[in-house]
């Protein structure tokens, strides 16, 4: 049988940094190993991996150097993720990146969020209907899949003005098959209907074919309200601009793919880890319910009230400290540099382990404890700059960070007032650090309805 493997090439390739880090990251607690390495060898650790030099960084000054002070010397590293993101802006650099980002930036200006609010609420309502059925059946569900399908519906409705035309559970499974398997060739076994099955390159290639078809499906889906100012319209206006020939049809498609993954998996992981922590800390879940009661009683929140869920937001921020969905930022050195007395050579892959700063006792008291109050406005003022980077920093920081926090605040408030999601997996959940910070074997939950 002939198989087009081109989509499958990537994360698992021998040249990929992810592949090369496999021996470190496939351990029971991959982050503990990095923590020990940085305690023993300091904040800059050059590692020679065959024909490639990788430099692990873990200090705030190093992050500042690479992301802000000397940012132009470092380009994005995206080798293994091209099949998912195509040529979208997240993968490009320099003047082209600037030109591509400009027309999209306005979709993420805070004055747009009020317009998105009813569509975010509508997606949460669908999820609540689904959870009511899950509470009845008592079945065990994988929380990241639950939260991903919610995040995907939010993106389709709020940013594209489209109903979700695909089965989100199916698409989630397809892209996961690619990232889980291709991240490291050694992670090939996946539990399918209780049996361990080998996922092949062919499966990963097929998964990417499905993924490539998703934007066209979204474009052909039912338009919800025909809004004038949606992200999708902005992308199509850029395509129609004669002065911007690089922004062709493929660019529109690839930008959509970028939002359907960068804008969903991270938000979904944050919400799933939040629910995990809240299941282990029911007092904090209760505080969220009390806050909701104070802000809007038993009715749904209004847009004007969103900023009043301050404790809920602190829970989200603390979750992203403990479990940053993007646990490391990778760049390639375009020119020579020096960091903390260490030479950085052209072509070095620089891996900024933001997870390590998030968990360092230098910047956080008792860093392993879940304490949302760390993010109270008074304490935030004292925070060391660059010690908390869930959305990165500098010009390449996340475009959707503020939006994701609104999405997750509303989701937590609404879901927790009606349900008690119970984490039923191993405690503590073991982390798996591939491109994103997931849980080994997932985060299994049972949903209970509150009376
Ligand atoms: C909790 C949720 C999120 C987290 C933790 C997160 C994290 C990040 C990080 C760390 C980066 C920078 C990566 C790097 O420098 O290598 C990034 C970039 C990006 N994120 Fe997010 N993100 C989240 C939500 C979103 C949402 C909701 C959207 C859009 C709907 C989004 C769209 C993007 C895009 C387009 C970029 C590339 C920006 C550029 O290169 O100019 N993200 N995100």
Boltz pocket constraint, residues with backbone or C-beta under 6 A from the ligand:
constraints:
  - pocket:
      binder: B
      contacts: [[A, 89], [A, 90], [A, 91], [A, 92], [A, 101], [A, 155], [A, 258], [A, 259], [A, 262], [A, 263], [A, 264], [A, 266], [A, 267], [A, 270], [A, 324], [A, 325], [A, 326], [A, 328], [A, 329], [A, 330], [A, 389], [A, 390], [A, 391], [A, 392], [A, 395], [A, 396], [A, 397], [A, 398], [A, 399], [A, 400], [A, 401], [A, 403], [A, 404]]
      max_distance: 6.0
